[in-house]
Amino acid sequence: MQRKLLIIVTTLSVALLLCGFTSFTQVKNVCPTCPKTTKTDVVLLTTGMRLECNVVAQNSDYYVLERYGELRAAQKSEVKSIEWKAKTAPANLTVGDQILTSNNVVYHGSITGVQKGRYVEIQVGTRKHLVWHSQIRTAHRGGVRFQLQAPTIPSK
């Protein structure tokens, strides 16, 4: 019985890792009594999923989407179209740096330090985050992907 449960959990975990876009937290509205005054971009994915969110950045691989303070990465190959709230894409979408982690967390800000083979430091607003090399899926500076060096083992 435990073995079957382990196989089911493992299969579901692998399936989730192989999926593309990671959905936002299921929230209909953070303020149901407030009038809807902010207009958002509308992103249509190739799967047919329609996302009302703000496209805050793009780089050579993906768009950075924001909704209720959460950031998500949508691979460019997953995006069928974008209806821009301002009718055209903002000019500053490639400004800033991004780190996409292995669990699909996106940090969008300014990379302030790289400890080769160990971690990358990124400042998001007033906070600095250290993201360990082993957790980084991709890193982008000014919209361009850059390669992180593999960790080195110090000699004795």
Secondary structure, DSSP 8 states (H G I E B T S, - for coil): -HHHHHHHHHHHHHHHHH-SS------S-S-TTS------EEEEETTS-EEEEEEEEE-SSEEEEEETTEEEEEEGGGEEEEE-TTSS--TTTT-SEEEEETTS-EEEEEEEEEETTTEEEEEETTEEEEEEGGGEEEEEETTEE-----------
